[in-house]
Amino acid sequence: MKNELNRKKFLNAIAFIALIFAGIALLIAKFFIPNTVVGRVLSNLSYILAFVTTAVCAFNYVRTKRNIVYTIIYIIAVTLVVVPLVLSLFNM
């Protein structure tokens, strides 16, 4: 029980830090270096951090349900998010 609580606290802390970095990256990309390669990289980085954080938190929820339907829906949803994001990184 205590191990599970420590892991949840750790993941929540990581999610909080990722949210801070995503916000800072978006702020820098939007106001300080807009329409540059660095600005686009920072924007993409913030989107990746936001999606990874969401995926990790959603995985914890799916894992508690212990049902294959939730797992399949999770895999499909993550795929629907990751594929366009990766394609946009390579301008495809």
CORMOQUI-V271151 format. One record per helix or strand. SS is the DSSP state (a for helix, b for strand). FROM is the first residue (numbers start at 1). LEN is the number of residues. If there is no record, write none. Layout:
ss/from/len
SS/FROM/LEN
SS/FROM/LEN
//
This chain:
ss/from/len
a/2/31
a/37/29
a/68/22
//
